[in-house]
Amino acid sequence: MTDSSKQDRLRKALDVSGSAWLLEYWGDDAESRLAQAVVDLDDFACEYERRFSERPDPFELLESDPIRGKAFFQIDTFVISLEMKIMIWRIMLGCEILRVEFRYDMEDATDLLITLRTPYGAEEQYRGKRSRDFRVLRHFGATEDNERLILQGYYALK
């Protein structure tokens, strides 16, 4: 697939997911940001495949499960690190959010460590250090069980 057809596919996905406003927001930089987003998605798919021996397809997810697909095509997903994109995909595949450790100190490094539990019981850890990585937290759904907070899922903001 050519770069321009990949960009067209991404443009269509942004439209279907309700995130087409990004193109207007990006203004004159829209084409270069779209091109960078295509590169980032390819990097994500390659790294995920290297780790888990299967290649994720966010475009297919948008077609087969529009609610989860829309969540992936949010601006926050595009600006976070590769590590956090992989963590999101793992949640979309059914991993549970087991633990969130967030350390903030205005005068020191900030740290985010998210531990997931796979459907098979294994634990996986994902670390975010970039300031943009913390945006994932606002997409987690929250519920309660016996007065205990349960975080689940990664959802679109609207």
Backbone bond lengths (Angstrom), bond angles and torsions (degrees), N, CA, C in turn:
res aa  C-N    CA-C-N  psi(-1)  N-CA   C-N-CA  omega(-1)  CA-C   N-CA-C  phi
1 M - - - 1.446 - - 1.521 108.34 -
2 T 1.316 116.77 133.01 1.464 120.80 -179.30 1.525 110.64 -73.28
3 D 1.327 115.15 161.46 1.461 119.90 178.83 1.525 111.60 -59.04
4 S 1.351 116.34 -41.05 1.471 118.68 -178.81 1.526 110.92 -67.64
5 S 1.323 118.81 -35.94 1.469 119.39 178.05 1.527 110.76 -72.08
6 K 1.332 117.65 -31.83 1.461 120.49 174.60 1.528 110.02 -65.97
7 Q 1.333 115.76 -40.64 1.465 119.40 178.19 1.527 110.70 -66.54
8 D 1.332 117.30 -38.51 1.467 120.91 177.20 1.522 110.24 -64.03
9 R 1.309 116.59 -40.56 1.469 120.89 178.55 1.534 110.40 -63.69
10 L 1.315 116.36 -41.72 1.458 120.44 178.43 1.531 110.63 -67.41
11 R 1.322 116.48 -41.28 1.465 120.69 177.95 1.538 109.92 -58.41
12 K 1.319 116.21 -43.86 1.472 120.82 179.03 1.531 110.29 -64.82
13 A 1.327 117.73 -42.46 1.466 121.70 179.21 1.525 110.42 -62.32
14 L 1.318 116.95 -39.84 1.467 120.17 177.40 1.526 110.17 -63.20
15 D 1.313 116.46 -39.33 1.461 120.46 178.89 1.530 110.79 -65.64
16 V 1.316 117.06 -49.36 1.461 122.01 -178.83 1.526 111.49 -62.41
17 S 1.314 116.78 -35.46 1.467 120.81 -176.52 1.532 113.27 -84.94
18 G 1.330 117.05 -2.61 1.453 120.04 -179.40 1.518 113.72 82.89
19 S 1.320 116.87 13.79 1.466 120.83 -179.10 1.530 112.89 -108.20
20 A 1.332 117.41 16.37 1.468 120.45 -179.74 1.530 112.04 -63.80
21 W 1.315 117.07 -20.49 1.462 121.11 177.40 1.526 111.63 -57.20
22 L 1.335 115.84 -23.58 1.467 120.25 178.74 1.526 111.76 -58.07
23 L 1.318 116.67 -39.45 1.470 120.25 -178.50 1.516 110.72 -61.24
24 E 1.320 116.28 -41.37 1.466 120.04 177.32 1.529 110.19 -69.69
25 Y 1.312 116.19 -40.98 1.463 121.25 179.55 1.528 110.83 -60.52
26 W 1.330 116.19 -41.25 1.454 120.78 179.72 1.530 111.81 -70.44
27 G 1.318 117.50 -21.53 1.466 122.24 175.80 1.517 113.02 58.26
28 D 1.331 115.53 -127.54 1.469 121.08 -177.51 1.521 112.63 -64.48
29 D 1.324 117.33 -20.50 1.466 121.58 179.79 1.531 112.68 -89.50
30 A 1.334 117.41 4.28 1.469 120.66 -173.60 1.530 112.72 -56.14
31 E 1.310 117.70 -45.83 1.470 119.65 -176.69 1.528 111.80 -66.35
32 S 1.327 116.85 -41.79 1.467 118.85 179.97 1.528 110.75 -70.03
33 R 1.327 117.73 -36.43 1.471 120.23 178.01 1.517 111.18 -69.86
34 L 1.316 116.05 -36.94 1.460 120.57 175.88 1.527 109.93 -63.08
35 A 1.325 116.60 -44.18 1.464 121.25 178.27 1.530 110.57 -61.96
36 Q 1.337 117.30 -41.89 1.471 120.60 178.50 1.528 110.80 -66.06
37 A 1.324 117.26 -38.57 1.465 120.53 178.35 1.524 111.08 -63.02
38 V 1.335 116.86 -37.03 1.475 120.80 176.80 1.527 109.94 -63.70
39 V 1.319 116.77 -45.16 1.472 121.28 177.62 1.532 110.31 -60.43
40 D 1.337 116.38 -45.78 1.469 120.51 -179.74 1.527 111.88 -62.49
41 L 1.333 117.22 -39.87 1.468 120.20 177.52 1.517 111.39 -65.94
42 D 1.332 116.71 -38.76 1.473 120.14 176.33 1.526 110.77 -64.70
43 D 1.337 116.64 -42.63 1.468 120.71 177.60 1.526 110.69 -61.26
44 F 1.329 116.53 -42.94 1.459 121.82 177.32 1.529 110.74 -58.52
45 A 1.335 116.47 -49.80 1.464 120.39 -177.80 1.531 111.15 -62.73
46 C 1.318 117.41 -40.94 1.473 121.15 179.70 1.529 111.47 -65.56
47 E 1.332 117.01 -45.73 1.463 120.07 -179.10 1.530 110.90 -67.56
48 Y 1.308 116.95 -39.45 1.462 120.16 177.59 1.536 110.00 -62.04
49 E 1.317 115.34 -45.00 1.466 119.86 179.22 1.531 110.96 -62.79
50 R 1.320 117.13 -38.63 1.460 120.36 178.29 1.529 110.51 -62.14
51 R 1.326 117.07 -41.85 1.466 120.74 -177.21 1.524 113.85 -77.47
52 F 1.343 116.62 -38.24 1.462 119.59 -168.89 1.528 114.15 -120.07
53 S 1.317 117.31 3.50 1.468 123.06 176.55 1.524 113.74 59.57
54 E 1.304 116.50 28.88 1.463 121.30 171.02 1.515 107.71 -148.11
55 R 1.316 115.01 146.64 1.472 119.58 -174.70 1.534 109.82 -101.13
56 P 1.319 116.96 120.25 1.463 119.69 178.56 1.527 110.97 -74.44
57 D 1.324 116.07 149.09 1.457 120.98 177.67 1.531 108.97 -132.88
58 P 1.339 117.48 91.70 1.464 120.37 -179.61 1.531 112.95 -59.06
59 F 1.336 117.35 -29.97 1.462 120.59 179.98 1.533 110.44 -68.28
60 E 1.306 116.13 -40.65 1.466 120.85 175.59 1.526 110.29 -65.36
61 L 1.328 117.17 -40.02 1.457 121.00 177.68 1.529 110.45 -59.80
62 L 1.310 117.60 -40.84 1.455 121.82 179.58 1.529 110.83 -61.90
63 E 1.326 116.50 -35.98 1.471 120.40 178.29 1.527 111.67 -75.90
64 S 1.328 116.82 -45.17 1.471 120.26 -173.50 1.528 113.58 -81.65
65 D 1.322 117.25 -28.91 1.462 121.91 -178.90 1.528 108.28 -144.31
66 P 1.337 116.84 79.96 1.467 120.72 -173.08 1.529 114.54 -55.66
67 I 1.303 118.68 -33.24 1.466 119.94 -178.56 1.521 110.63 -65.72
68 R 1.325 117.04 -49.34 1.471 119.23 178.15 1.524 110.56 -69.92
69 G 1.325 116.74 -37.15 1.462 120.29 178.87 1.521 112.09 -61.01
70 K 1.329 117.08 -41.06 1.467 120.87 177.73 1.523 110.87 -61.56
71 A 1.310 116.39 -37.49 1.466 119.80 178.90 1.521 110.82 -62.42
72 F 1.322 116.73 -39.71 1.459 119.28 -179.24 1.527 111.64 -68.20
73 F 1.325 117.46 -33.11 1.464 121.14 -176.64 1.530 112.51 -91.18
74 Q 1.321 117.74 33.09 1.461 123.72 174.68 1.537 108.73 -88.13
75 I 1.320 116.59 154.11 1.465 120.64 179.53 1.526 111.00 -56.89
76 D 1.330 117.07 -38.30 1.468 119.68 -178.29 1.520 111.88 -60.85
77 T 1.323 117.25 -35.50 1.466 120.36 179.67 1.526 110.93 -68.53
78 F 1.322 116.73 -32.11 1.460 119.77 -178.79 1.519 113.07 -73.67
79 V 1.325 117.89 -26.80 1.464 119.50 -173.69 1.525 113.63 -99.45
80 I 1.320 117.68 -5.89 1.466 119.59 -179.03 1.524 111.04 -85.11
81 S 1.310 115.18 170.39 1.459 121.10 -177.70 1.529 111.48 -70.59
82 L 1.292 114.61 162.29 1.461 122.28 176.07 1.533 110.95 -55.82
83 E 1.302 116.78 -41.71 1.468 121.88 -179.82 1.529 111.10 -59.34
84 M 1.317 117.03 -42.79 1.465 120.85 -179.46 1.534 111.39 -72.19
85 K 1.338 117.75 -33.76 1.470 120.16 175.18 1.530 109.78 -61.51
86 I 1.315 115.92 -42.39 1.463 119.80 178.99 1.522 110.28 -63.97
87 M 1.324 117.29 -42.45 1.462 121.43 178.54 1.534 109.95 -59.55
88 I 1.329 117.32 -43.56 1.464 120.86 178.94 1.523 110.58 -60.36
89 W 1.309 116.32 -44.77 1.467 119.81 -179.05 1.528 110.47 -62.63
90 R 1.314 116.47 -38.41 1.470 120.23 178.68 1.536 110.36 -63.82
91 I 1.326 117.24 -38.81 1.465 120.42 176.31 1.526 109.93 -63.85
92 M 1.315 116.33 -41.18 1.463 120.19 180.00 1.521 112.50 -65.32
93 L 1.324 115.87 -24.33 1.467 119.84 177.37 1.524 112.90 -85.64
94 G 1.319 116.97 -3.56 1.451 118.93 175.84 1.513 116.07 117.15
95 C 1.315 118.60 2.66 1.461 119.42 175.56 1.522 109.48 -68.80
96 E 1.319 116.05 146.27 1.457 121.96 177.82 1.522 110.02 -95.10
97 I 1.323 115.45 147.91 1.462 120.56 174.62 1.520 106.37 -83.23
98 L 1.298 115.71 104.77 1.462 121.92 -175.64 1.523 111.90 -85.43
99 R 1.330 116.08 -41.06 1.461 120.11 -173.93 1.531 109.49 -153.18
100 V 1.335 115.53 140.69 1.463 121.94 173.56 1.516 106.65 -127.65
101 E 1.320 115.93 120.48 1.460 121.44 176.96 1.524 107.07 -115.99
102 F 1.303 114.53 119.61 1.461 120.85 -176.56 1.522 108.06 -126.31
103 R 1.314 115.13 123.67 1.461 120.03 178.67 1.518 108.29 -123.87
104 Y 1.311 113.80 122.54 1.459 120.16 179.43 1.525 108.91 -125.77
105 D 1.311 114.75 131.18 1.459 121.84 174.18 1.527 105.28 -143.69
106 M 1.303 116.16 118.13 1.457 120.56 -175.39 1.522 112.70 -55.51
107 E 1.321 117.41 -28.47 1.460 120.52 -175.95 1.526 113.50 -105.56
108 D 1.330 116.16 10.59 1.455 119.43 -177.90 1.528 108.77 -141.99
109 A 1.301 116.42 179.44 1.461 121.50 178.95 1.528 110.44 -65.75
110 T 1.301 115.08 144.84 1.451 122.26 176.34 1.522 107.55 -100.95
111 D 1.329 116.10 146.54 1.451 119.48 -175.49 1.523 110.26 -139.61
112 L 1.316 116.30 138.73 1.456 123.20 176.03 1.523 107.41 -130.59
113 L 1.312 116.02 123.67 1.461 121.21 178.10 1.523 107.47 -126.50
114 I 1.330 116.05 119.87 1.455 121.33 179.69 1.520 107.83 -114.39
115 T 1.313 115.74 125.54 1.457 122.00 177.81 1.521 108.28 -107.12
116 L 1.315 115.08 126.88 1.458 121.77 177.57 1.516 109.66 -109.44
117 R 1.321 115.07 154.51 1.465 120.53 171.75 1.520 106.91 -116.79
118 T 1.331 115.85 125.26 1.461 120.67 179.97 1.525 109.20 -73.27
119 P 1.319 117.51 164.37 1.470 120.05 175.56 1.540 112.56 -59.13
120 Y 1.320 117.21 -16.62 1.469 121.67 -179.30 1.527 112.17 -97.23
121 G 1.341 116.72 2.70 1.458 120.97 175.36 1.516 116.15 93.98
122 A 1.324 118.32 -4.85 1.466 120.82 179.11 1.534 109.36 -77.33
123 E 1.321 116.22 150.50 1.461 121.18 177.50 1.524 109.94 -103.75
124 E 1.336 115.23 142.06 1.459 122.92 177.59 1.527 107.51 -130.74
125 Q 1.321 116.15 141.31 1.463 120.04 179.46 1.521 110.62 -117.08
126 Y 1.326 113.76 140.89 1.458 121.73 179.65 1.522 108.08 -131.75
127 R 1.324 115.33 127.40 1.459 120.53 -175.73 1.530 109.79 -112.49
128 G 1.321 114.26 132.55 1.454 121.22 174.78 1.509 109.43 -113.90
129 K 1.304 116.94 133.47 1.461 120.45 179.06 1.525 111.31 -123.43
130 R 1.324 115.69 -27.28 1.470 118.83 -179.95 1.519 109.27 -71.21
131 S 1.298 117.14 146.80 1.466 119.83 -178.39 1.526 111.74 -59.21
132 R 1.293 117.16 -33.19 1.464 120.19 179.92 1.526 112.76 -69.01
133 D 1.309 118.03 -23.45 1.471 120.84 -179.16 1.523 112.70 -62.96
134 F 1.305 116.68 -24.04 1.462 120.26 -177.16 1.527 111.67 -72.85
135 R 1.324 116.73 -12.40 1.462 120.77 177.94 1.523 112.02 -64.34
136 V 1.309 118.67 -21.53 1.468 119.76 -179.76 1.522 110.97 -60.90
137 L 1.313 117.06 -29.63 1.461 120.50 -174.84 1.526 112.23 -60.95
138 R 1.321 117.75 -33.79 1.456 119.31 -178.03 1.525 113.31 -75.42
139 H 1.322 117.28 -7.69 1.464 121.35 178.50 1.534 112.74 -98.38
140 F 1.311 116.68 -4.67 1.464 119.31 178.39 1.523 109.18 -77.07
141 G 1.319 115.36 135.70 1.452 120.51 173.83 1.519 109.04 -81.98
142 A 1.325 116.49 147.84 1.466 120.75 -179.33 1.519 109.43 -125.26
143 T 1.313 115.09 137.14 1.451 121.85 174.87 1.516 107.26 -139.47
144 E 1.307 116.45 -179.55 1.455 119.90 -177.65 1.522 109.23 -133.41
145 D 1.311 116.12 142.23 1.456 122.33 175.75 1.525 107.20 -137.92
146 N 1.327 116.91 117.36 1.468 121.53 -177.44 1.525 111.46 51.09
147 E 1.326 115.41 44.96 1.463 123.62 179.06 1.531 113.60 63.59
148 R 1.321 117.02 21.18 1.470 122.76 174.83 1.522 108.71 -110.91
149 L 1.305 116.14 134.69 1.453 121.63 177.66 1.527 109.47 -69.76
150 I 1.323 116.23 133.45 1.462 122.27 174.67 1.525 107.01 -123.61
151 L 1.331 116.84 121.41 1.459 121.60 174.90 1.513 107.78 -93.96
152 Q 1.316 115.21 135.68 1.452 118.60 -179.97 1.521 110.36 -150.68
153 G 1.303 115.99 148.17 1.444 122.13 173.53 1.513 116.21 67.54
154 Y 1.299 113.35 166.91 1.469 123.64 174.79 1.512 104.89 -129.95
155 Y 1.323 116.43 115.23 1.461 120.70 -169.58 1.513 112.12 -120.25
156 A 1.349 114.21 153.71 1.458 120.75 173.42 1.512 108.77 -67.10
157 L 1.320 116.96 150.36 1.452 120.50 -178.58 1.518 112.91 -72.30
158 K 1.339 117.12 -25.19 1.455 117.80 175.80 1.491 111.32 -129.85
